[in-house]
Amino acid sequence: MRWLLALLVVANLFTYALFQGWLSPWIRGDREPQRLVEQRNPDRLRVVPPERLGPPQPTRSPTASNGASSRPAPTPLPAPPASSNAAPGPASSLAPGVSSAPTLTEATPPATAPPPAGACVAFAAVDEPRASRLADALESAGARVESTRVEQAASYLVYVPAPATPADAQRRLAALRRAGQADVYVMQDGPQRLGIAVGLFRSEETARALIARLESAGETGLRIAPRGAVTPRVRLQARWPDAAGASAAATIASRFDATPRECD
């Protein structure tokens, strides 16, 4: 019994010391004197009226506080009111989920006008010194000159290959004379033996002009054969940006004894 009595005495002493605050350095108590001592700036404490505290905040469950973010949800902006006078657009007939964005189309560039064709004049082949002077004169007149080196024979023979029989040769001679070519004959020697000579010319251009005239009259099968020594020549072509600049071509060609013609 003595030990029980001693235990009760100790418990009473402990309880008394606890209520008196003697054990506060080791055991924190809820007594009013101790709480006031431990307050910071107690003179600044003010009693706030309940109406200034605002409405009470809703309590959140632990489950919601753990899974949801602490940031408030953004408030959605109200949609602008639809105008009653606006005409319904084509997007109103689209099915749900179909985008009504306009389709971009590539702009077609404007068509440009083709450049002017200009004018081109060709000249019969001449010797190199004359070709150089002719080219200078043409360039002074505003032309762009192109030169081509060729080999030119002393003369050019227009002929018809030897017919199969002498009777065919006579019939061909008569046809050529009716076409206006009187100086025709049958050659008796040379590479074109038994062929019909139609004409002998100094330039190939003149020989080709005769062939073109006879073909228009119905005579076909004519050939050109160079004869004599072959010498180097230069053939020129002059190009102007417009037809007005090419009007001086004939005058310039006459100064250098060069026959003008159309370009090929």
C-alpha positions as CSV (number, residue, x, y, z in Angstrom):
1,M,0.0,0.0,0.0
2,R,2.9,2.3,0.7
3,W,4.1,2.2,-2.9
4,L,0.6,3.0,-4.2
5,L,0.3,5.9,-1.9
6,A,3.7,7.2,-2.9
7,L,2.7,6.8,-6.6
8,L,-0.4,8.9,-6.0
9,V,1.6,11.6,-4.3
10,V,4.0,11.8,-7.2
11,A,1.2,12.0,-9.7
12,N,-0.4,14.8,-7.8
13,L,2.8,16.7,-7.6
14,F,3.4,16.3,-11.3
15,T,-0.1,17.5,-12.2
16,Y,0.3,20.5,-10.0
17,A,3.7,21.4,-11.5
18,L,2.3,21.0,-15.0
19,F,-0.7,23.4,-14.3
20,Q,1.6,25.9,-12.8
21,G,3.8,26.0,-15.8
22,W,7.0,24.8,-14.1
23,L,7.5,22.1,-16.6
24,S,7.0,24.3,-19.7
25,P,10.7,24.2,-20.8
26,W,10.3,20.5,-21.2
27,I,6.6,20.0,-21.7
28,R,4.5,22.5,-23.8
29,G,1.1,23.2,-22.2
30,D,-2.0,24.9,-23.3
31,R,-2.4,27.1,-20.3
32,E,-3.4,30.7,-21.1
33,P,-0.5,32.4,-19.2
34,Q,2.0,30.3,-21.0
35,R,0.3,31.0,-24.5
36,L,0.3,34.7,-23.8
37,V,4.0,34.7,-22.9
38,E,4.9,32.9,-26.0
39,Q,2.9,35.1,-28.4
40,R,4.8,37.5,-30.7
41,N,3.6,41.1,-30.6
42,P,0.5,40.4,-28.5
43,D,-0.2,44.2,-28.4
44,R,-1.0,44.1,-32.2
45,L,-3.7,41.5,-31.9
46,R,-7.1,42.8,-33.0
47,V,-10.5,41.1,-33.0
48,V,-11.9,41.0,-36.5
49,P,-15.7,41.2,-36.9
50,P,-17.3,38.1,-38.7
51,E,-18.7,40.2,-41.5
52,R,-15.2,41.2,-42.6
53,L,-14.1,37.6,-43.0
54,G,-16.2,37.0,-46.1
55,P,-18.1,33.8,-47.0
56,P,-16.6,30.6,-45.6
57,Q,-14.4,28.7,-47.9
58,P,-15.7,25.2,-49.0
59,T,-14.0,22.3,-47.4
60,R,-12.1,20.0,-49.7
61,S,-11.9,16.3,-49.2
62,P,-8.5,14.7,-49.0
63,T,-9.1,12.7,-52.2
64,A,-9.9,15.8,-54.2
65,S,-7.0,17.8,-52.7
66,N,-4.5,15.1,-53.6
67,G,-5.7,14.6,-57.3
68,A,-6.6,18.1,-58.3
69,S,-4.3,21.0,-58.9
70,S,-4.3,23.9,-56.5
71,R,-4.7,26.4,-59.3
72,P,-8.2,27.7,-60.0
73,A,-9.8,26.6,-63.3
74,P,-9.8,29.3,-65.9
75,T,-13.1,30.9,-66.5
76,P,-14.3,30.3,-70.2
77,L,-14.9,33.5,-72.2
78,P,-18.4,34.0,-73.3
79,A,-19.1,33.4,-77.0
80,P,-19.9,36.6,-79.0
81,P,-23.6,36.9,-79.8
82,A,-24.6,35.9,-83.4
83,S,-25.9,38.7,-85.5
84,S,-29.5,38.2,-86.7
85,N,-28.7,40.1,-90.0
86,A,-25.7,38.0,-91.0
87,A,-26.3,35.7,-93.9
88,P,-25.6,32.0,-93.3
89,G,-22.2,31.0,-94.5
90,P,-21.3,27.9,-96.4
91,A,-19.8,26.5,-93.2
92,S,-23.2,26.0,-91.6
93,S,-23.9,23.1,-94.0
94,L,-20.8,21.2,-93.0
95,A,-21.1,18.1,-90.9
96,P,-19.8,18.1,-87.4
97,G,-16.0,17.6,-87.2
98,V,-15.4,18.9,-90.7
99,S,-13.1,22.0,-90.8
100,S,-14.6,25.1,-92.4
101,A,-11.2,26.8,-93.1
102,P,-10.9,28.2,-96.6
103,T,-8.8,26.2,-99.1
104,L,-5.7,28.0,-100.3
105,T,-5.2,28.1,-104.1
106,E,-2.0,28.9,-105.9
107,A,-2.3,32.2,-107.8
108,T,-1.8,31.9,-111.5
109,P,0.9,34.4,-112.7
110,P,-0.2,36.8,-115.3
111,A,0.6,35.8,-118.9
112,T,3.4,37.8,-120.4
113,A,3.3,39.0,-124.0
114,P,5.7,37.2,-126.3
115,P,8.7,39.3,-127.4
116,P,8.6,40.7,-130.9
117,A,9.8,38.4,-133.6
118,G,12.2,41.1,-135.1
119,A,13.7,40.9,-138.6
120,C,16.5,38.7,-140.0
121,V,18.3,39.2,-143.3
122,A,20.9,36.8,-144.7
123,F,23.6,37.6,-147.2
124,A,25.3,35.6,-149.9
125,A,28.8,34.3,-149.1
126,V,31.5,36.7,-149.8
127,D,35.3,36.7,-149.4
128,E,36.7,37.4,-145.9
129,P,37.8,41.1,-146.4
130,R,34.3,42.0,-147.8
131,A,32.6,40.1,-145.0
132,S,34.5,42.0,-142.4
133,R,33.5,45.4,-143.8
134,L,29.9,44.3,-144.4
135,A,29.6,43.1,-140.8
136,D,30.9,46.4,-139.5
137,A,28.4,48.3,-141.5
138,L,25.5,46.1,-140.3
139,E,26.5,46.5,-136.7
140,S,26.7,50.3,-137.1
141,A,23.1,50.1,-138.3
142,G,22.0,48.4,-135.1
143,A,22.0,44.7,-136.2
144,R,23.4,41.7,-134.4
145,V,25.6,39.9,-136.9
146,E,26.3,36.1,-137.0
147,S,29.0,34.8,-139.4
148,T,29.5,31.3,-140.8
149,R,32.6,30.1,-142.6
150,V,31.9,28.1,-145.7
151,E,33.8,26.8,-148.7
152,Q,32.5,28.1,-152.0
153,A,33.3,26.8,-155.5
154,A,34.1,28.9,-158.5
155,S,30.7,28.1,-160.0
156,Y,27.6,25.9,-159.5
157,L,26.0,23.7,-162.1
158,V,22.3,22.9,-162.0
159,Y,21.6,19.7,-163.8
160,V,19.3,16.7,-164.1
161,P,20.8,13.2,-163.6
162,A,21.2,11.1,-166.8
163,P,17.8,9.7,-167.8
164,A,17.4,6.0,-168.4
165,T,17.2,6.2,-172.2
166,P,18.0,8.8,-174.9
167,A,14.3,9.2,-175.6
168,D,13.7,10.1,-171.9
169,A,16.5,12.7,-172.2
170,Q,14.8,14.3,-175.2
171,R,11.4,14.4,-173.4
172,R,13.1,16.0,-170.4
173,L,14.8,18.7,-172.6
174,A,11.5,19.6,-174.2
175,A,9.8,19.9,-170.8
176,L,12.6,22.2,-169.4
177,R,12.3,24.5,-172.5
178,R,8.6,24.7,-172.1
179,A,9.2,25.8,-168.4
180,G,11.3,28.8,-169.7
181,Q,14.8,27.3,-169.6
182,A,16.0,27.5,-173.2
183,D,19.8,26.9,-172.7
184,V,19.6,23.2,-171.7
185,Y,21.6,20.4,-173.3
186,V,22.9,16.8,-172.7
187,M,26.4,16.7,-171.3
188,Q,28.8,14.3,-173.2
189,D,31.7,14.2,-170.7
190,G,32.6,14.8,-167.1
191,P,31.2,13.4,-163.9
192,Q,27.6,14.2,-165.0
193,R,27.9,12.6,-168.5
194,L,24.6,12.1,-170.3
195,G,23.0,14.3,-167.7
196,I,21.1,17.5,-168.7
197,A,22.8,20.8,-167.9
198,V,20.3,23.4,-166.9
199,G,22.5,26.4,-165.9
200,L,25.9,27.4,-164.6
201,F,26.0,30.1,-161.8
202,R,28.6,31.9,-159.7
203,S,26.8,31.6,-156.4
204,E,24.9,28.7,-154.8
205,E,22.1,31.0,-153.8
206,T,21.4,31.9,-157.5
207,A,21.5,28.2,-158.4
208,R,19.0,27.4,-155.6
209,A,16.7,30.2,-156.8
210,L,16.5,28.6,-160.3
211,I,15.7,25.2,-158.8
212,A,12.9,26.7,-156.8
213,R,11.4,28.4,-159.9
214,L,11.5,25.2,-162.0
215,E,10.0,23.1,-159.2
216,S,7.1,25.5,-159.0
217,A,6.6,24.8,-162.7
218,G,6.5,21.0,-162.1
219,E,10.1,20.1,-162.8
220,T,11.6,17.9,-160.1
221,G,14.8,16.0,-159.5
222,L,17.3,18.9,-160.2
223,R,20.7,18.8,-158.5
224,I,23.5,21.3,-157.8
225,A,27.2,20.4,-158.3
226,P,30.1,22.7,-157.4
227,R,32.7,23.2,-160.1
228,G,36.2,24.7,-160.2
229,A,38.5,25.6,-157.3
230,V,37.0,25.8,-153.8
231,T,37.8,29.0,-151.8
232,P,36.8,29.9,-148.2
233,R,33.9,32.4,-147.9
234,V,31.9,33.9,-145.1
235,R,28.2,33.9,-144.9
236,L,26.5,36.6,-142.7
237,Q,23.1,36.8,-141.0
238,A,22.0,40.2,-139.5
239,R,19.1,40.4,-137.0
240,W,17.3,43.5,-135.9
241,P,14.9,43.9,-133.0
242,D,12.2,45.3,-135.4
243,A,11.4,45.4,-139.1
244,A,12.1,49.1,-139.3
245,G,15.8,48.6,-138.6
246,A,16.1,46.0,-141.3
247,S,15.1,48.5,-144.0
248,A,18.7,49.5,-144.4
249,A,19.8,46.0,-145.2
250,A,19.3,46.3,-149.0
251,T,21.2,49.6,-149.2
252,I,24.1,48.2,-147.2
253,A,24.2,45.0,-149.3
254,S,24.5,47.0,-152.5
255,R,27.6,48.8,-151.3
256,F,29.4,45.5,-150.8
257,D,27.9,43.5,-153.8
258,A,26.3,41.1,-151.4
259,T,22.9,39.6,-152.3
260,P,20.4,39.8,-149.4
261,R,17.8,37.1,-148.9
262,E,15.6,35.7,-146.2
263,C,17.1,33.7,-143.3
264,D,16.7,30.0,-143.3
